[in-house]
Amino acid sequence: MAEQNGKIIPLAVPNLTGNERKYLNECIDTTFISSVGEFVTRLERMTAEETGARYAAATSAGTTALHMALLACGVKENEIVIIPSFTFIATANAVSHCYAIPWCIDIDFSSWTMSSSALRRALSEETIQKGAFCIHRKSGKRIAAILPVYTFGNIPDMDQICEIASERNIPVIADAAAAIGSLYKGRMLGGLADVTTISFNGNKTITAGGGGMVVSNNQEKIKFIHHISSTARVSTDYDHDMIGYNYRMTNVQAAIGCAQLERVNEFVKRKREIRDCYNKQFEHIEGIELFPSPEWGESACWFSGLVLNKIKYSSVKSICEQLKEKGIEARPFWKPVHMQKPYRGCFQSDLAVTEQVWDRVLTLPCSTGITNEELTYVCSELKKIIV
Ligand SMILES: *Cc1c(COP(=O)(O)O)cnc(C)c1O
């Protein structure tokens, strides 16, 4: 730590040097701090624009955005939603919050996102089509949705996934939690799936402290989400027509979100520079692989890091401890859903790639505010440990 004068280089912290303070003061000055206010509407508009979708509904979190998206797509109790096992547990939890059941499938080496060939294989081998419904053969349950995840900005082969889904009449919901700014074949991410969700959690590139968003070109679905996420109120007279949720984003969150989203191009550019820096420093080192980057897309690089090919999970953790002594915060990445206590024994297909990848991932400091000097320091300290 002496090298760092006791300062820690964090893994990923918010960059709040724009209009955040100004907009928060506006909330206080106008007393609009709750779930009605101009910043909520403004953030919905900005997010729709930034993702190329026509409509948007703000929510209290990325998880609740997913929950609302699943309900809007008609996912019901006891039905199945296909997800990649390699994701943050919130993806599976949102499925469970609908009393539906996740079916975990594998990822591609080339993107760490849902493998379209694994999806095709799982559906053709393990389901049958009964009229408009795709039925899981063993359980007799309906496949209600396919839910790919845009892993730190990597977008899966969505043309393939959507084609497979539409052949079977299954809606596609994309968990784009940390992917704002990513492109797929030059297209913005908001229109790739039927419905797409985003998170504004504290560690994402664009944060609102907490919060989420559902974007879609389908106006009916977004209207439905606005309705059920705000207690399904039909008038101001305590009149409600459904069992709704209190999942609205507050104006305070949206104020921060607006200030953040104004800087999305600058933030994503810096995130990509950080990725390029780690790639350049480590690309020729034996036993180390870079984070994958699919040829059809351009990632917004939420997280950067390395794949340590020849080592065990315990060693990733020990490297993190050694880096910590040098004032550097590094961490492993997602533990797959099917290995998590509440999901052991969930529906799953072959997960060979997931099991090979997950415990070799080392995520490295990648805040947009990191300096080039700090990046150089991280690389040189890491080389001392692993080379
Ligand atoms: C962050 C994240 C979420 C959850 O978002 P919250 O806003 O924390 O609820 C869901 N899925 C993925 C892939 C994430 O990275």
The ligand as an SDF file (V2000), in Angstrom:
LIG
                    3D

 15 15  0  0  0  0  0  0  0  0999 V2000
  -26.7430   -5.6200  -12.1820 C   0  0  0  0  0  0  0  0  0  0  0  0
  -27.4230   -6.7200  -12.8940 C   0  0  0  0  0  0  0  0  0  0  0  0
  -28.7740   -7.0510  -12.6300 C   0  0  0  0  0  0  0  0  0  0  0  0
  -29.5630   -6.4770  -11.4880 C   0  0  0  0  0  0  0  0  0  0  0  0
  -29.7740   -5.1360  -11.4840 O   0  0  0  0  0  0  0  0  0  0  0  0
  -30.1650   -4.4120  -10.1070 P   0  0  0  0  0  0  0  0  0  0  0  0
  -30.3770   -3.0090  -10.5200 O   0  0  0  0  0  0  0  0  0  0  0  0
  -29.0010   -4.5850   -9.1830 O   0  0  0  0  0  0  0  0  0  0  0  0
  -31.3970   -5.0610   -9.5820 O   0  0  0  0  0  0  0  0  0  0  0  0
  -29.3690   -8.0330  -13.4030 C   0  0  0  0  0  0  0  0  0  0  0  0
  -28.7070   -8.6810  -14.3640 N   0  0  0  0  0  0  0  0  0  0  0  0
  -27.4150   -8.4240  -14.6410 C   0  0  0  0  0  0  0  0  0  0  0  0
  -26.7460   -9.1630  -15.7560 C   0  0  0  0  0  0  0  0  0  0  0  0
  -26.7210   -7.4440  -13.9020 C   0  0  0  0  0  0  0  0  0  0  0  0
  -25.4310   -7.2100  -14.1870 O   0  0  0  0  0  0  0  0  0  0  0  0
  1  2  1  0
  2  3  1  0
  2 14  2  0
  3  4  1  0
  3 10  2  0
  4  5  1  0
  5  6  1  0
  6  7  2  0
  6  8  1  0
  6  9  1  0
 10 11  1  0
 11 12  2  0
 12 13  1  0
 12 14  1  0
 14 15  1  0
M  END
$$$$
